[in-house]
């Protein structure tokens, strides 16, 4: 049996997403998608931590109610008992355990629970059991709207954009701690960061393939996003390389599956109107042109208080950089597409340099028509493999993917 923790904060129907993903995995491997059937459980055992927590608590009817309890110690004790409860239910004959879990809860400016190594050791006592951690994320403005939409059902649960971003950062930190505590001489456990709008093949390969090749996509975003033809060119490449990745069971990390720079664009467009609410429109977000059946499309427009956007933007900028570097850490190589498209992309250059600093390879497509391509000596590090012919570049990627690098 291998164990996959599917973590992430609230606000984007994570459990529905994980259940749909588990059912897709079952169907793809010839099983019934009834998660409770004995046949399906031989392949995937799905466990939702919160359901078991409420069964263990017995007095609360929902998680917001549980978190309202005054005693911090009581809540921590219940969470600890829930880990033990789940451990007793695990089927050693299943192939894959999917544990749907929040590693942190946030209520009334307080976080819970503190990290407990003993709790996670309870679930996976054997040092040789394969473990994977996946932290699922979505755009903060989508979560912001979803929390407000359910405020009538769960009063007091709406959050400011900055609170959501802080909570997500803590959840990622908790996931890193879990991964570190499961790492030993027999297994190297990583925390993979996956946006729910990523093509589902990436999540499938990360969770069900033993050692998939992992790659990060890097391409100009800031300079190109306002130019329709440039976006079409990049999206054509994204579609093609995602198809290659799916064909060869590669996990491909794509930066625009999270696009919180849309907040900056919305704010800039609103300045002339000087209004308290900023309207975030669909066209302000990078168009994905990908299959989003596993997750609902955002309900546009999203009207956010101007002050909240101004408050969070400095943190958004820092978070984007840290997140993209984390995705490179999760990868074995970086694929850079047109680093000089419309002028030099500072972001792409930083990502290429960071990849090389980590001792990894960059494979770049840098056509002659892009500015900067013909400088002598060539501006790239010698560890960067450059193609100026697009067909040859795609053939290089095909060979890398098919060989598993």
Buried (B, 14 or more C-beta within 10 A) or exposed (E): BBBBBBBBBBBBBBBEBBBBBBBBBBEEEEBBBEBEEEEBBBBBBBBBBBBBBBEBBEEBEEBBEBBEBEEEEEBBEBBBBBBEBBBEEBEEEBBBBBBBBBBBBBBEEEBBBEEBEEBBEBBBEEEEBBBBBBBBBBBBBBBBBBBBEBEEEBEEBBBBBBBBBBBBBBBBBBBBBBBEBBEEEEBEBBBBBBBBBBBBBBBBBBBBEEEBBBBBBBBBBEBBBEEEEBBEBBBEBBEEBBEBBBEBBBBBBBBBBBBBBBBBBBBEBBEEEEEEBBBBEEEBBBBBEBEBEBBBEBEBBBBBBBEBBEEBBEBBEEBBEEBBBBBBBBBBBBBBBBBBBBEBBEBBBBBBBBBBEEEBBBBBBBBEEBEBBEEEEEBBEEEBBBBBEBEEBBEBBBEBBBEEE
